[in-house]
Amino acid sequence: MAKRALITGITGQDGSYLAELLLSKGYEVHGLIRRASTFNTSRIDHLYVDPHSPDARLFLHYGDLSDGARLVTLLSSIDPDEVYNLAAQSHVRVSFDEPEHTADTTGTGTIRMLEAVRLSGVKTRFYQASSSELYGATLPPQNESTPFYPRSPYAVAKLYGFWITRNYREAYGMFAVNGILFNHESPRRGETFVTRKITRAVAAIKAGKQDYVYLGNLDAVRDWGYAPEYVEGMWRMMQAEEPDDYVLATGVGITVREFVEIAFERAGLDWEKYVRFDERYLRPTEVDALIGDNSRARQKLGWSPTIDGRGLARLMVDADIEALPHAGHPWIDKVRLESWITPTFSNAGMA
């Protein structure tokens, strides 16, 4: 029989790529979605098959991480082999505006999922989506042994999720893992996240549909990777013989300014003519530099990324340009995937 997986946050960037991956591996996939007056399934619409069809292997269920009773009944009825808890209020800057909501979904939501697994009695493996934001003010490079120093309500909520997942692993013998994923992006990234905000602005400016893009701290250093490669890492964590916690990262850090430069250069534009500063996008407490060391994942899982922040900027600009009506103009370079790949990575710092 095919394995069954339950994905919370299936309508998000990671959830959609993970659903694709699991379906390609023959899984039956179940996803948790929140009830809304408008459809929010655009990232997974291409995977849809009428559930009445004998070929259907993707099934969606209404539910929310704030409703523990619903989670118990869903787990009991689905009886999944694997649970991927990706749902959260995941925008760091927004977490300062909505700290209580962030704590309830991103932090307490994790304990509700773990309790639902325990109370339902299902024999399943549990993946918790952790974050490099846990490291906050700690100097890079960061790995599984690096002390945490969260600098936002989002990061603090994720820290609770990390430790309660480890606690349930130790207290109840659950196969429960934390994936400490550094920033990972794609053309499916939400439009309010800085990478997608930049690449969408580049496409719109090139098309004459936008004049400027307003940004905050350009000096922040991040380790950006490609989301489809990271969901492969999630799956590999769940196939390991023993549960453990893993950092997924490229080991390459670049500043927001470098990402901006590469993105605008890709479209033949001078970024300094179009980028404006807006202090509203600054965080009350900033995270200066996040650069991960993926040694454990490489050694134990055989996982290694191929696309870093520089390649990612080009990839995302290409996708956003082609999404606009002027796609196909001669200046658009339809490069192959290899041109986005940086052949070597350094785990020691900025490369």
VEXLO-753528 format. One record per residue: residue number from 1; residue in three letters; x, y, z of N, C-alpha, C in turn. Coordinates in steps of 0.2 Angstrom, whole numbers, plus 5000, padded with zeros to 4 digits. Each point is the difference from the previous one (the first is absolute). Layout:
REM residues N
  nr rest   nu   nv   nw  cau  cav  caw   cu   cv   cw
 NUM  Ala    X    Y    Z    X    Y    Z    X    Y    Z
...
This chain:
REM residues 351
  nr rest   nu   nv   nw  cau  cav  caw   cu   cv   cw
   1  Met 5004 4994 5000 4996 5006 5000 5004 5006 5000
   2  Ala 4998 5006 4997 5003 5006 5000 5001 5003 5006
   3  Lys 5005 5003 5002 5001 5004 5006 4995 5006 5000
   4  Arg 4998 5002 5006 4995 5006 5000 5004 5005 5004
   5  Ala 4999 5006 4998 5003 5006 5004 4995 5005 5001
   6  Leu 5001 5004 5005 4995 5006 5002 5005 5006 5000
   7  Ile 4998 5005 4996 5004 5006 5000 4996 5006 5003
   8  Thr 5002 5003 5005 4997 5006 5002 5003 5006 4996
   9  Gly 4997 5005 4998 5003 5005 4996 5001 4998 4993
  10  Ile 4996 4996 4998 5001 4997 4993 4999 5005 4994
  11  Thr 4996 5006 5002 4999 5005 4995 5006 5005 4999
  12  Gly 5005 4999 5005 5006 5005 5000 5005 4997 4995
  13  Gln 5005 5004 4999 5006 4999 4996 5003 4993 5001
  14  Asp 5002 4998 5006 5003 4994 5002 4995 4994 4999
  15  Gly 4994 5001 5003 4994 4995 4999 4999 4998 4993
  16  Ser 5000 5005 4996 4998 4998 4993 5006 4996 4997
  17  Tyr 5006 5002 5001 5006 4996 4997 5000 4993 5003
  18  Leu 4999 5000 5007 5000 4993 5003 4995 4996 4998
  19  Ala 4994 5002 4999 4994 4996 4997 5002 4998 4993
  20  Glu 5003 5004 4996 5003 4997 4993 5004 4994 5001
  21  Leu 5005 5001 5005 5005 4995 5001 4997 4994 5002
  22  Leu 4996 5000 5005 4997 4994 5003 4996 4997 4995
  23  Leu 4996 5003 4996 4996 4997 4995 5004 4997 4995
  24  Ser 5006 5003 4998 5004 4997 4995 5003 4993 5003
  25  Lys 5000 5000 5006 5003 4993 5003 4995 4995 5002
  26  Gly 4994 5002 4998 4994 4995 5000 4996 5001 5007
  27  Tyr 5001 5005 5004 4996 5001 5006 4993 5002 4998
  28  Glu 4996 4998 5005 4993 5003 5001 5001 5006 5004
  29  Val 4998 5006 4998 5002 5006 5004 4993 5004 5002
  30  His 5000 5001 5006 4995 5004 5003 5002 5007 5003
  31  Gly 4996 5005 4999 5002 5007 5002 4995 5003 5004
  32  Leu 5003 5004 5005 4995 5004 5004 5000 5007 4997
  33  Ile 4994 5002 4999 4999 5007 4998 4995 5004 5004
  34  Arg 5000 5006 5001 4996 5004 5004 4994 5002 4996
  35  Arg 4994 5000 5003 4994 5002 4996 5000 5008 4999
  36  Ala 4999 5002 4994 5000 5007 4998 4995 5001 4995
  37  Ser 4997 5006 4999 4995 5002 4995 5003 5000 4993
  38  Thr 5007 5000 5000 5003 5000 4993 5004 4994 5000
  39  Phe 5002 4998 4994 5004 4994 4999 5007 5002 5001
  40  Asn 5004 4996 5004 5007 5002 5001 5005 4994 4998
  41  Thr 4998 4996 4995 5003 4994 4998 5004 5001 4993
  42  Ser 5002 5006 4999 5003 5001 4993 5006 4997 4999
  43  Arg 5004 4999 5005 5007 4996 5000 4999 4993 4998
  44  Ile 4994 4997 5002 4999 4993 4999 4995 4998 4995
  45  Asp 4997 5005 4997 4994 4999 4995 5002 4995 4995
  46  His 5007 5000 4998 5002 4996 4994 5000 4993 5002
  47  Leu 5000 4998 5007 5000 4993 5002 4993 4997 5001
  48  Tyr 4995 5004 4999 4993 4998 5002 4998 4995 4995
  49  Val 4997 4995 5003 4996 4994 4996 4994 5000 5004
  50  Asp 4994 4999 4997 4994 4999 5003 5000 4995 5005
  51  Pro 4999 5001 5006 5000 4995 5005 4996 4994 4999
  52  His 4995 5000 4996 4996 4995 4998 5003 4995 4995
  53  Ser 5006 5002 4997 5003 4996 4995 5004 4995 5004
  54  Pro 5001 4994 4997 5004 4995 5003 5007 5001 5000
  55  Asp 5002 5006 4995 5007 5002 5000 5002 5005 5005
  56  Ala 4995 5002 5004 5001 5006 5005 5005 4997 5005
  57  Arg 5005 5004 5002 5005 4999 5005 5001 5006 5004
  58  Leu 4997 5006 4999 5001 5006 5004 4993 5001 5003
  59  Phe 4999 5001 5006 4994 5002 5004 5001 5005 5005
  60  Leu 4996 5005 4999 5000 5006 5005 4995 5000 5005
  61  His 5002 5002 5006 4995 5000 5006 5000 5007 5003
  62  Tyr 4994 5002 5002 5000 5006 5004 5002 4999 5007
  63  Gly 5004 5005 5003 5002 4999 5006 5005 5006 5002
  64  Asp 5002 5000 5006 5004 5006 5002 5005 4998 5006
  65  Leu 5006 5003 5001 5004 4998 5005 4997 5003 5007
  66  Ser 4995 5004 5000 4997 5002 5006 4995 4995 5003
  67  Asp 4998 4995 4996 4995 4996 5002 5003 4993 5001
  68  Gly 5002 4998 5006 5003 4994 5002 4995 4994 4999
  69  Ala 4994 5001 5002 4995 4994 4999 5000 4998 4993
  70  Arg 4999 5005 4995 5000 4998 4993 5006 4997 4998
  71  Leu 5006 5002 5002 5006 4996 4998 5000 4993 5002
  72  Val 4998 4999 5006 4999 4993 5003 4996 4995 4995
  73  Thr 4994 5003 4999 4995 4996 4995 5003 4999 4993
  74  Leu 5004 5005 4998 5002 4999 4993 5006 4995 5000
  75  Leu 5004 5000 5005 5006 4996 5000 4997 4993 5001
  76  Ser 4995 4999 5004 4997 4993 5001 4997 4997 4993
  77  Ser 4997 5005 4997 4997 4998 4993 5004 4998 4995
  78  Ile 5006 5005 4999 5004 4999 4995 5006 4995 5001
  79  Asp 5002 4999 5007 5005 4995 5002 5006 5001 4995
  80  Pro 5003 5006 5000 5006 5001 4996 5006 4996 5002
  81  Asp 5005 4998 4996 5006 4998 5001 5005 5005 5002
  82  Glu 4999 5006 4997 5004 5006 5001 4996 5006 5001
  83  Val 5002 5005 5005 4996 5006 5001 5006 5006 4999
  84  Tyr 4998 5004 4996 5005 5006 4999 4996 5006 5002
  85  Asn 5003 5003 5005 4996 5006 5003 5004 5006 4998
  86  Leu 4997 5003 4994 5003 5006 4997 4996 5006 5001
  87  Ala 4994 5000 5003 4996 5005 5001 5002 5005 5005
  88  Ala 4999 5006 4999 5003 5005 5005 4998 5007 4997
  89  Gln 5000 5005 5005 5001 5007 4998 5007 5001 4999
  90  Ser 5002 5001 4994 5007 4999 4998 5004 5006 4998
  91  His 4997 5006 5000 5003 5006 4998 5003 5003 5006
  92  Val 5007 5001 5000 5003 5003 5006 4998 5007 5002
  93  Arg 5000 5004 4995 4998 5007 5002 4993 5001 5002
  94  Val 4995 4996 4997 4993 5000 5003 5000 4997 5007
  95  Ser 5004 4996 5002 5000 4997 5007 5001 5006 5005
  96  Phe 5003 5005 4998 5000 5006 5005 4994 5003 5001
  97  Asp 4996 5000 4994 4993 5003 5001 4995 4996 5002
  98  Glu 5001 4993 5000 4995 4995 5002 5004 4995 5004
  99  Pro 5002 5002 5006 5004 4995 5004 4996 4995 5003
 100  Glu 4994 5001 5002 4996 4995 5004 4997 4995 4995
 101  His 4998 5003 4994 4998 4995 4995 5006 4995 4997
 102  Thr 5006 5003 5000 5006 4996 4998 5001 4995 5005
 103  Ala 5000 5002 5006 5001 4995 5006 4995 4994 4999
 104  Asp 4994 5002 4999 4994 4995 5000 5001 4995 4994
 105  Thr 5002 5002 4994 5000 4996 4995 5007 4997 4999
 106  Thr 5005 5004 5000 5007 4997 4999 5003 4997 5006
 107  Gly 4998 5002 5006 5002 4996 5006 4996 4995 5003
 108  Thr 4994 5002 5002 4995 4996 5003 4997 4995 4995
 109  Gly 5000 5002 4994 4997 4996 4995 5004 4993 4999
 110  Thr 5007 5001 5002 5004 4994 5000 4998 4995 5005
 111  Ile 4999 5002 5006 4998 4996 5006 4993 4997 4998
 112  Arg 4996 5003 4997 4993 4997 4998 5001 4995 4995
 113  Met 5005 5000 4996 5001 4995 4995 5003 4994 5003
 114  Leu 5005 5001 5004 5003 4995 5004 4996 4996 5005
 115  Glu 4996 5004 5003 4995 4997 5005 4994 4996 4996
 116  Ala 4999 5002 4994 4995 4997 4995 5003 4993 4998
 117  Val 5006 5000 4999 5004 4994 4998 5000 4995 5006
 118  Arg 5001 5003 5006 5000 4995 5006 4994 4998 5002
 119  Leu 4995 5004 5000 4993 4998 5002 4996 4996 4995
 120  Ser 5002 5001 4994 4996 4995 4995 5003 4993 4999
 121  Gly 5006 5000 5003 5004 4993 5000 5002 4998 4993
 122  Val 5000 5004 4995 5003 4998 4994 5007 4999 5000
 123  Lys 5003 4995 4996 5007 4999 5000 5003 5004 4994
 124  Thr 5003 5006 5001 5002 5004 4995 5006 5003 5001
 125  Arg 5003 5003 4995 5006 5004 5001 4999 5007 4999
 126  Phe 5003 5004 5004 4998 5007 5001 5005 5005 4998
 127  Tyr 4999 5004 4995 5005 5005 4998 4998 5007 5002
 128  Gln 5004 5004 5004 4998 5007 5002 5005 5005 4996
 129  Ala 4996 5004 4997 5004 5005 4996 5003 5006 5004
 130  Ser 5006 4999 5002 5004 5005 5004 5003 5005 4995
 131  Ser 5004 5005 5003 5002 5005 4996 5007 5003 5002
 132  Ser 5004 5002 4996 5006 5003 5001 5000 5007 5005
 133  Glu 4994 5002 5000 4998 5006 5004 5002 4999 5007
 134  Leu 5000 4993 5002 5001 4998 5007 5007 5003 5002
 135  Tyr 5005 5001 4996 5007 5002 5001 5000 5007 5001
 136  Gly 4996 5004 4997 5000 5007 5001 5006 5004 5001
 137  Ala 5002 5002 5006 5006 5004 5000 5007 4995 5001
 138  Thr 4999 4994 5000 5006 4996 5000 5004 5000 4994
 139  Leu 5007 5001 5000 5004 5001 4994 5000 4993 4996
 140  Pro 5001 5001 4993 5000 4995 4996 5007 4997 5000
 141  Pro 5001 4994 4997 4995 4996 4997 4997 4996 5006
 142  Gln 4993 4998 4998 4996 4997 5005 4999 4993 4999
 143  Asn 5000 4995 5005 4998 4993 4998 4996 4998 5006
 144  Glu 4999 4993 5001 4995 4998 5005 5003 5001 5007
 145  Ser 5006 5001 5001 5003 5001 5007 5000 5008 5001
 146  Thr 4999 5004 4996 5000 5007 5001 4995 5003 5005
 147  Pro 5002 5003 5005 4994 5003 5005 4995 5004 4996
 148  Phe 4994 5000 5002 4995 5004 4997 4999 5007 5004
 149  Tyr 4998 5005 4996 4999 5006 5003 4995 5004 4995
 150  Pro 4994 4998 5001 4994 5003 4996 4999 5007 5001
 151  Arg 4999 5003 4994 4999 5008 5001 4993 5002 4997
 152  Ser 4995 4996 5000 4994 5002 4998 4994 4996 5003
 153  Pro 4994 5002 5000 4995 4996 5003 4999 4993 4996
 154  Tyr 5001 5001 4993 5000 4994 4996 5006 4995 5002
 155  Ala 5006 5002 5001 5005 4996 5002 4999 4997 5007
 156  Val 4997 5004 5005 4999 4997 5006 4995 4995 5000
 157  Ala 4995 5001 4996 4994 4995 4999 5003 4993 4997
 158  Lys 5005 5001 4995 5003 4994 4997 5005 4997 5005
 159  Leu 5003 5004 5004 5004 4997 5005 4996 4995 5005
 160  Tyr 4994 5002 5002 4995 4996 5004 4999 4993 4996
 161  Gly 4998 5001 4993 4999 4995 4996 5005 4995 5000
 162  Phe 5007 5002 4999 5005 4996 5000 5001 4996 5006
 163  Trp 5000 5003 5006 5001 4997 5006 4995 4995 5002
 164  Ile 4993 5002 4998 4995 4995 5002 5000 4994 4996
 165  Thr 5002 5001 4994 5001 4994 4995 5005 4995 5003
 166  Arg 5006 5003 5002 5005 4996 5003 4998 4997 5006
 167  Asn 4996 5003 5004 4998 4998 5006 4995 4994 4999
 168  Tyr 4996 5000 4995 4995 4995 4999 5004 4993 4997
 169  Arg 5005 5002 4997 5005 4994 4997 5003 4997 5006
 170  Glu 5002 5003 5005 5003 4997 5006 4995 4998 5005
 171  Ala 4995 5003 5001 4995 4998 5005 4996 4994 4998
 172  Tyr 4998 5000 4993 4995 4995 4998 5003 4995 4995
 173  Gly 5006 5001 4998 5003 4995 4995 4998 5002 4993
 174  Met 4997 5006 4999 4998 5001 4993 5005 5001 4995
 175  Phe 4999 4998 4994 5005 5002 4994 4998 5007 4998
 176  Ala 5003 5005 5004 4999 5007 4998 5006 5003 4999
 177  Val 5000 5004 4994 5007 5003 4998 4998 5008 4999
 178  Asn 5005 5004 5001 5000 5007 4999 5005 5001 4994
 179  Gly 4997 5003 4995 5004 5003 4994 5001 5007 5001
 180  Ile 5006 5002 5001 5002 5007 5001 5002 5003 4994
 181  Leu 4995 5002 4996 5001 5002 4993 5002 5007 5000
 182  Phe 5006 5002 4996 5002 5007 4999 4995 5002 4994
 183  Asn 5000 5007 4999 4996 5003 4995 5000 4996 4994
 184  His 4994 4998 4997 4999 4997 4994 4994 5003 4996
 185  Glu 5001 5001 4994 4996 5004 4996 4998 4997 4993
 186  Ser 4996 5003 4997 4998 4997 4993 4995 5005 4997
 187  Pro 4998 4999 4994 4995 5004 4997 4993 4999 5003
 188  Arg 4999 4995 5004 4994 5000 5004 5000 5003 5007
 189  Arg 5006 5003 5001 5000 5004 5007 4995 5005 5000
 190  Gly 4997 5002 5006 4995 5005 5001 5003 5007 4998
 191  Glu 4996 5004 4997 5002 5006 4997 5002 5005 5005
 192  Thr 4999 4999 5007 5002 5005 5005 5007 4998 5003
 193  Phe 5003 4994 4998 5006 4999 5002 5005 5003 4996
 194  Val 5006 5002 5003 5004 5005 4997 5003 4997 4993
 195  Thr 5002 4994 4999 5003 4998 4994 4994 5000 4994
 196  Arg 4994 4998 5002 4995 5000 4995 4998 5007 4998
 197  Lys 5000 5005 5005 4998 5007 5000 5005 5003 4995
 198  Ile 5006 4998 5000 5006 5003 4996 4999 4997 4993
 199  Thr 4999 4994 4999 5000 4997 4993 4993 5002 4997
 200  Arg 4995 5001 5003 4994 5002 4997 5000 5007 4998
 201  Ala 5004 5004 5004 5001 5007 4999 5004 5001 4993
 202  Val 5005 4996 5000 5005 5000 4994 4996 4999 4994
 203  Ala 4996 4995 5000 4996 4998 4994 4995 5006 4998
 204  Ala 4997 5003 5005 4995 5005 4999 5003 5007 4998
 205  Ile 5006 5001 5003 5003 5006 4998 5003 4999 4992
 206  Lys 5002 4995 4999 5002 4999 4993 4995 5000 4995
 207  Ala 4994 4998 5002 4994 5000 4996 4996 5007 5000
 208  Gly 5003 5005 5004 4997 5007 5000 4994 5000 5005
 209  Lys 4999 4995 5004 4994 5000 5004 5001 5002 5007
 210  Gln 5007 5002 5002 5001 5002 5007 5006 5005 4999
 211  Asp 5001 5004 5005 5005 5005 4999 5006 4999 5005
 212  Tyr 4998 4998 5006 5005 4998 5006 4998 4994 5004
 213  Val 5005 4998 5004 4999 4995 5005 5002 5002 5006
 214  Tyr 4997 5000 5006 5002 5003 5006 5002 4994 5005
 215  Leu 5006 5000 5002 5003 4995 5004 5003 5003 5007
 216  Gly 5001 4995 5005 5003 5002 5006 5007 4999 5000
 217  Asn 5003 4996 5005 5007 4999 5001 5003 4996 4994
 218  Leu 5004 5003 4996 5004 4997 4995 5006 4996 5002
 219  Asp 5002 5001 5006 5007 4997 5002 4999 4993 5003
 220  Ala 4994 4998 5002 4999 4994 5003 5002 4994 4995
 221  Val 5004 4995 5003 5003 4995 4997 4995 4994 5001
 222  Arg 4999 4996 4994 4996 4994 5001 5002 4995 4995
 223  Asp 4999 4994 5002 5002 4994 4996 4994 4997 4997
 224  Trp 4999 5002 4994 4994 4999 4996 5001 4993 4995
 225  Gly 4995 4996 5001 5000 4994 4995 4994 4999 4997
 226  Tyr 4999 4995 4996 4995 4999 4995 4995 4995 5004
 227  Ala 4994 5002 5001 4995 4996 5004 4999 4993 4997
 228  Pro 4999 4998 4994 4999 4993 4998 5006 4996 5003
 229  Glu 5006 5002 5000 5005 4996 5003 5000 4999 5007
 230  Tyr 4997 5005 5004 4999 4999 5007 4995 4996 5002
 231  Val 4994 4999 4996 4995 4995 5002 5003 4993 4999
 232  Glu 5004 4999 4995 5004 4994 4999 5003 4998 5007
 233  Gly 5003 5005 5003 5004 4999 5006 4995 4998 5006
 234  Met 4994 5003 5000 4995 4999 5005 4998 4992 4999
 235  Trp 4999 4998 4994 4998 4993 4999 5006 4995 5002
 236  Arg 5006 5002 4999 5005 4996 5002 5001 4999 5007
 237  Met 4999 5006 5004 5000 4999 5007 4995 4995 5003
 238  Met 4994 4999 4996 4995 4996 5003 5001 4993 4998
 239  Gln 5005 4998 4995 5002 4994 4998 5006 4997 5004
 240  Ala 5003 5004 5005 5006 4998 5003 4998 4994 5005
 241  Glu 5005 4996 5002 4998 4995 5005 4999 5003 5007
 242  Glu 5003 5005 5002 4998 5003 5006 4999 5007 5000
 243  Pro 4995 5003 5004 4999 5007 4999 5005 5005 5003
 244  Asp 5001 5005 4997 5005 5005 5002 4998 5007 4997
 245  Asp 5004 5005 5002 4999 5007 4997 5005 5002 4995
 246  Tyr 4998 5003 4995 5005 5002 4995 4999 5007 4997
 247  Val 5006 5003 4999 5000 5006 4996 5001 4999 4993
 248  Leu 4995 5003 4996 5001 5001 4993 5001 5007 4998
 249  Ala 5006 5000 4996 5002 5007 4998 5005 4999 4994
 250  Thr 5002 5005 4997 5005 5000 4994 5007 5001 5003
 251  Gly 5001 5004 5005 5006 5002 5003 5003 5006 4997
 252  Val 4996 5003 4995 5002 5006 4997 4995 5006 5002
 253  Gly 5003 5005 5003 4996 5006 5002 5001 5006 4995
 254  Ile 4995 5003 4999 5000 5007 4996 4996 5005 5003
 255  Thr 5001 5006 4999 4996 5005 5003 4994 5001 4996
 256  Val 4995 5004 5003 4994 5001 4996 5002 5005 4994
 257  Arg 5005 5004 5001 5002 5005 4995 5003 4996 4994
 258  Glu 5004 4994 5001 5002 4996 4995 4995 4997 4996
 259  Phe 4995 4997 5004 4994 4997 4996 4996 5005 4996
 260  Val 5000 5007 5002 4997 5005 4996 5004 5001 4994
 261  Glu 5006 5001 5001 5005 5001 4994 4999 4995 4995
 262  Ile 5001 4994 5002 4999 4994 4995 4993 5000 4997
 263  Ala 4995 5001 5003 4993 5000 4998 4999 5005 4994
 264  Phe 5003 5006 5002 4999 5006 4995 5004 4999 4994
 265  Glu 5006 4998 5001 5005 4998 4995 4998 4995 4995
 266  Arg 4996 4995 5003 4997 4995 4995 4995 5003 4995
 267  Ala 4997 5005 5002 4995 5004 4996 5003 5006 4996
 268  Gly 5007 5001 5001 5003 5005 4996 4999 5007 5003
 269  Leu 4999 5000 5007 4998 5006 5003 5005 5002 5005
 270  Asp 5000 5007 5002 5005 5002 5005 4996 5001 5006
 271  Trp 5001 4996 5005 4996 4999 5006 4999 5007 5004
 272  Glu 5006 5004 5000 5000 5006 5004 4995 5005 4997
 273  Lys 4997 4999 4994 4995 5005 4998 4993 4998 5002
 274  Tyr 4999 4994 5003 4993 4998 5001 4999 4998 5007
 275  Val 5005 4999 5004 4999 4998 5007 5000 5006 5005
 276  Arg 4995 5000 5004 4999 5005 5005 5000 4997 5007
 277  Phe 5002 5004 5005 5000 4998 5007 4994 5002 5004
 278  Asp 4997 4995 5004 4994 5002 5004 5001 4996 5007
 279  Glu 5001 5004 5005 5001 4998 5006 4995 4995 5003
 280  Arg 4994 5001 4997 4995 4995 5003 5001 4993 4999
 281  Tyr 5005 4998 4995 5002 4993 4999 5005 4998 5005
 282  Leu 5003 5004 5004 5005 4998 5005 4997 4997 5006
 283  Arg 5003 4995 5002 4998 4996 5006 5002 5004 5006
 284  Pro 4996 4999 5006 5002 5003 5006 5007 4997 5003
 285  Thr 5001 4994 4999 5006 4996 5001 5002 4997 4994
 286  Glu 5006 5002 4997 5002 4997 4994 5004 4994 5001
 287  Val 5000 4995 4995 5005 4994 4999 5005 5002 4995
 288  Asp 5006 5001 5002 5005 5002 4995 5002 4995 4995
 289  Ala 5002 4994 5002 5003 4995 4996 4998 4993 5001
 290  Leu 4997 4996 4996 4999 4993 5000 5003 4997 4994
 291  Ile 5005 4995 5002 5003 4996 4995 5001 4993 5003
 292  Gly 4997 4995 4997 4999 4994 5003 5006 4995 4998
 293  Asp 5001 4995 5004 5005 4995 4999 4996 4993 5000
 294  Asn 5000 4997 4994 4995 4995 4998 5004 4993 5001
 295  Ser 5006 5000 5003 5004 4994 5001 4996 4994 5002
 296  Arg 4996 5000 5005 4996 4994 5002 4996 4998 4995
 297  Ala 4996 5004 4997 4995 4998 4995 5004 4997 4994
 298  Arg 5006 5002 4998 5004 4997 4995 5002 4993 5001
 299  Gln 5003 5000 5007 5003 4994 5002 4995 4994 5001
 300  Lys 4994 5002 5004 4995 4995 5002 4995 4999 4995
 301  Leu 4998 5005 4996 4994 4999 4996 5002 5000 4992
 302  Gly 5006 5002 4999 5002 5000 4993 4997 5006 4996
 303  Trp 4998 5005 5004 4997 5006 4997 5005 5006 4999
 304  Ser 5000 5003 4994 5004 5006 4999 4996 5004 4994
 305  Pro 5000 5006 5001 4997 5005 4996 5004 5002 4994
 306  Thr 4997 5002 4994 5003 5002 4994 5000 5007 4999
 307  Ile 4995 5004 5003 4998 5007 4998 5001 5004 5006
 308  Asp 5004 5005 5000 5001 5005 5005 4996 5006 4999
 309  Gly 5001 5005 5004 4996 5007 4999 5001 5003 4994
 310  Arg 5006 5000 4997 5001 5003 4994 4996 4997 4994
 311  Gly 5001 4993 5000 4996 4997 4995 4993 5000 5001
 312  Leu 4998 5001 5006 4992 5000 5002 4998 5007 4997
 313  Ala 5004 5005 5001 4997 5007 4998 4999 5000 4992
 314  Arg 5004 4997 4996 4999 4999 4993 4994 4996 4998
 315  Leu 5000 4994 5004 4994 4996 4998 4993 5003 5002
 316  Met 5000 5004 5005 4994 5003 5002 4998 5006 4995
 317  Val 5005 5004 4999 4999 5005 4995 4997 4997 4993
 318  Asp 5003 4995 4998 4998 4997 4993 4993 4998 5001
 319  Ala 4998 4997 5005 4993 4997 5001 4995 5006 5001
 320  Asp 5002 5006 5003 4995 5005 5001 5000 5004 4993
 321  Ile 5005 5001 4997 5000 5003 4993 4995 4996 4995
 322  Glu 5001 4993 5000 4996 4996 4996 4993 5000 5002
 323  Ala 4998 5002 5006 4993 5000 5002 4997 5006 4998
 324  Leu 5003 5005 4997 4997 5006 4998 4999 5000 4992
 325  Pro 4995 5004 4998 4998 5000 4993 5006 5001 4995
 326  His 5005 5004 5002 5006 5001 4995 5005 4994 5000
 327  Ala 4998 4995 5003 5005 4994 5000 5001 4998 4993
 328  Gly 5006 4998 4998 5002 4998 4993 5004 5006 4997
 329  His 5001 5006 5003 5004 5005 4997 5007 4997 4999
 330  Pro 5004 5003 4995 5007 4997 4999 5004 5000 5006
 331  Trp 4999 5005 5004 5005 5001 5005 5000 4995 5006
 332  Ile 4994 4996 5000 4999 4995 5005 5004 4994 4998
 333  Asp 5005 4998 5004 5005 4995 4999 4997 4993 5003
 334  Lys 4997 4996 4996 4997 4994 5003 5006 4995 5001
 335  Val 5003 5001 5005 5006 4995 5002 4998 4994 5003
 336  Arg 5004 4995 4999 4999 4993 5003 5001 5000 5007
 337  Leu 4998 4995 5004 5001 5000 5007 5007 5000 5002
 338  Glu 5005 4998 4996 5007 5000 5002 5003 5007 5001
 339  Ser 4997 5005 4996 5003 5006 5001 4998 5003 5007
 340  Trp 4995 4997 5003 4999 5003 5007 5004 4996 5005
 341  Ile 5003 4995 4998 5004 4996 5005 5007 5003 5002
 342  Thr 5001 5001 5006 5007 5001 5002 5003 4994 5002
 343  Pro 5006 4998 4996 5003 4994 5001 5003 4998 5006
 344  Thr 5002 5005 5004 5003 4998 5007 4997 5005 5005
 345  Phe 5000 4997 5006 4998 5004 5006 5005 5000 5005
 346  Ser 5000 5006 5004 5004 5000 5006 4996 5000 5006
 347  Asn 5001 4996 5005 4996 5000 5006 5003 5005 5005
 348  Ala 5006 5003 4998 5003 5004 5005 4998 5007 5001
 349  Gly 4996 5002 4995 4997 5007 5000 4998 5002 4994
 350  Met 5001 5007 4999 4997 5003 4993 5005 4998 4995
 351  Ala 4997 4997 4994 5004 4998 4995 4998 5004 4993
